[in-house]
Amino acid sequence: MKSHPRDILLGAQAGAFALPVCDHYSGVEARMKKSLQLQADLTAEFGCCVFDVTLDCEDGAPVGGEADHAALVAALALAAAPAARVAVRVHPVDHPAFDADVASIAGQAAARLTHLMVPKVECVADVQRAVAAMDAVGATALPLHVLIESPAAVHRAFDIAAHPRVQSLSFGLMDFVSAHGGAMPASAMTLAGQFSHPLVLRAKLELASACHAHGKVPSHNVVTEFKDLPALQQAARRAASELGYTRMWSIHPDQIRPIVAAFSPSEAEIDTALTIIERAAAAQWAPLQHQGRLHDRASYRYFWQVIQRAHQTGHPLPDTVRGWLLA
């Protein structure tokens, strides 16, 4: 008889919760090395990997030094600890360095990478171009993450998210605002403005909806006010609770813990979820009442996803539940 939640609760293994909740970017050699060490330290502390490290070629490589930077990034990925989660952001598909990036990095280190991030994707043809380049160097199983940074790309987000190699869509706030040719104020890029300007808010919702429609991971943009950590955490909570994002970018090590905390369910939510799921399993997933409310497989699916998020963010869980998560 089937008893695992993934077999009983159809859709419970949703792709939106397939990745760590934080994606940390760094492009300078010393900072890339520190990021990898910090990942190892926090993995030991939390008992799981709570953030990915994305080594950055697009903003990290000096002009004219793209090949050397790609070689450095590939070497760092190959030298990373076996349990490390390392990704790379390459140049856009129309950049002269794109093919060389993919050949140097994915061609050498695909087996050590969790994914490849491609910025400034405008349409499905750009995705196909990236996949073809990856496949040509043997990286046929490497997932693709794409950065949506223009009004046209937002319009095509559902089609982009539908591509089978795309695992996640990220929103590029500053490029999105700039793409409007001065029609949007600079305040739309601030902490307050990005949650109030109608065009930014609409774009964020479209991207999140596209991801959820196709079982992909929606990743929220950076917050550039990196010294204001309480405001960052508030922004991360809004992204998670109001806009449906399950992951967020970090550009400074101090941002990682607030992001993980913001995307983590509360202890009360976890306790409720554990109680309901354990009772449901004991009842062979039949409907039950809990605190005066009726629950069935529709709500069980939700509470199982709360448990998945708790696991992703390092909360201790009962052995039985951990066994399900690791099975």
N, C-alpha and C positions, 0 to 999 in steps of 0.2 A: 504494500500500500504506500502511495506517495505521502510524504510527510514534510519534505523540505519546503519552506515558503516559496522558493522560486518555481516549484512544480505546482503548487496549489494556487498561489496568488499571481495569476497571469499579468505580466507587466511589472511585477515587483522589482525586477532586476533592471530598472530603467537606466538608460545610458546617461541621464543627467547626473547620476551619482557615481560615475565610473572613474573619476579622477580625484586626486587631492584637491582640497578647496582653495589652495593658494598656488599661484604660478609666479615664481620670483625670477626677474630678469636682471642680468648683469652682463657687461660687455668688455670690461677692463680686466686684464689678466689677473691682477691681484684680487680683485673683487670676485671674479669667477671662482677662483680657488677658495676664497673665504666662504662663498655661498655653498659650495660643495661640502666644506667642512661643517658649516652650520646645519646643513641638511642631515648629515650623519649625527650630529649632536642632538638635534631635536627628534630624530627618529628614535634614538636611544631613550630620550626622555619620555616621549609620548607612547612608545611601543608600536608605532606605525609611521609611515612617511606622510607628513602633513603638508608638504609643499614640494612642487617640482622646481628644479633649477633649469632655466632656459638660458643657454649661452647665446649671446646676441651678436650677430654679424651685421644686421642692418644699421644699427646705431653704434655698434662697438668698433667696427672696422674703420680705420682711417682711410680717407680718399687716396686711392693709389696703392693701398696696402691690403686690399681685400683678400688676395690669395694667401698672404702670410697669416692673416687673421683666421681664415678658414682652416688653415693647417694647424694653428694653435688650438682652435676649438675642437677639431677632430682629436688632437692629442689629449686634451683634457677629458673628453668623453671616454676615450679608450682607457685612460688611466684612472677613471673614477672607480669607487668601490663597487663590487658586484651588485649590492643592493641599492645603489644610487638610482634615482630617477632623474635622468638628464635629457633635455631636449635642446634644440637649436633653432633660432630664428635666422633664416637665410634672407637674402635680398629679394625684392619682388620679381615676379616672372619676367618683367620687361627690363630689368636691370642687366647691364652687361656682365655682371659677376654671378648671375643666378646659376647658370649651368655649371660653372666652375665650383661654386659653393656646394651644390648638390653632389657633384662628382667627388670632391675632396672630402666632404663630411659624411654624407649618406653612403658614398662608395666605400669608405673605410670603416665607419663606425655605426652603421645601421643597427647592428645587433646590440649595441650598447645604448641606443636612443629609445626613449619612449614615444617620441613623435617629432615631426618637423613642422615648424611654424612658418607659414608664408604670409607676408604682409601685403596690404593693398590689393587684395583679391576683389575683382570687380564683377566676375561672372563665372559660370560653370566652365567656360573655355579656359579660364585661368587655372582652375582646379585640375582640369584635364592636362593642361600643359605641365603643371607641377608633378602630377602623378606619372606622366610619361617620362619625365626626367628622372624621377626616383626609380621607376621600374628599369630604366635603361642602365642603371648602375647596380642593379640587383636588390634594391631596397623595396621589394614587392609587398612586404608585409608591414611596412612602416606606416603608422597612421599619420594623417595630415590635419593640422590645425590651421585655420585661416583667420586673418584679421580683416574685419569689415570696417571701412574707413570713409565711405562716401555715400551720398544719397542714392546713387544708382545701385551700389552694392547692397544697401539695406533693402531696396526694392526687390532684389533678386535673392534675398537671404534664404527663402524657403527652398528654392531650387539648389542653391549651394549646399545647404544643410542636408539635402536628400542624397548627395553623392556618397556612395558606400565607403570611400576612403576617408571622408571627413569625419573626424571625431569630435571636434569642438569649433565653435565660432566665438571670436573675441571682438569686442567693440572698441574701436579706436576713436576716442572722444575728440582729441585735439585736431586730428586730421579731418574728422567729420565736420567740426565747426568751421575749419579753414576752407573746406570744400564749398561752402556757401558764398564765397566771394565777397565777404564783408557784410552779408545780409543778416548775420547773427552777431550779437555783441560778444566781446571777450569774456564777459561774465558767465556765458554759457559753459565755459571750461572750468569754472570754479566749483568748489564743493557744493555750494548752495545752488548755483545756476544749473548744474547738470541734472538736478532732480526737479527743476521747476520750469525750464525752458521747454515749451511744447514740442518743438522739433526734435530736441535731444531725447526727451522722454519717449516720444513716439518711436524713435529709432531703437532705443534700448528695448522697448517692449516687442517690437517687430522681431528683433534678433532673438530674444528669449523665446518667443512663440515659435519661431522657425526651428529652433533647437528642440523644443519639447515636442513639436509635431513629428520629428524624425528620430527621437531618442538620442540626441546629441547633447553635449555639455555647453551651456551658455556661460561665457567667462566675461566678467565685468572689467571695465577699463581701469587704468591706474588713477590714483589720486596723487596729484603732484605736490600738494601741501603736506609733504612727508613728515614734517616736524609736529604737526597737529594730530597726535595719535587718537585722542578722544573723538575728534571730528571724523577721522578716517574710519574708526570703528562704527560710528553712527552711519556713515555712508555705506559701509559694507553691510550693516544690518538692513538698511533700506533696500540695497540691491538684492539681498537674499529674501527678505520678507515681503517686499512690495512688488519687485520686478521679476522675480522668478529665477534669479541667477544662482548657480550652485558652485561658482568658482570666481576668483578675482585675482588680478595682477598685483604684484608688489614690485617696487623699484628701489626699495631701501630695506635692509635687514630688519629695522625697527618696525616695519609695517606687517611683518609676517604673523607675529602672535596676535595682534588685534584682528587681523583678517580671519585667522583660524577660530578665534573666540566668537566673532560675529556670525560665522557660518555654522557654528556648532549649536545643536539643540540644547536647551536648558536642562538642568538635572531633573526638574519636574516633568518636562516633556519626555525625557528618556525613561523615567520611572513609570509613567503612564503607558508608554509604548511597550515596555517590557512586560508589564502586568497583562495588558490586553493580548499581546502575541503569545505569551506563555499559556494564558487561559484558552485562547483560541486553538492552539496546538493540542492542548489536553482534550478539548471538545471536538477534535478532528475537523476544525475549521468551520464548525456550524455557527450560526448566529448566537450572540450572547448579549447580556446586559452588563454595563459597567457604569456605576455611579448614576443610575437612572437613564442611561442612553443605550440605544440598541446599536450593536456593531455587527457587521458581516464582512465578507471578503473585500468589499470596496474600501472600507475604513481600515481593515487589516493591512491592505496594501500600503496605505499611507503610513501607518505606525511601523511597518517593517522598514520603510524608507527612512523614518526617524532613527531607527536603530542602525541602519547603514551609515547615516551621517555621523552618528555618535562614534561608530567604529573608525570612520575616516579621520575624525578629529581627536582621537586618542583617549576617549572615555573608557574606563574599565567596564566590562560587560560579563555577565555570567558565562560559565564555560559552555553551557548548552547552546547559547546564542552565538558565542564565538565559533563554536564548531560549525554551525550553519554558515556563518559568514566566510569561513575559511575552506568550506567544502567545495 
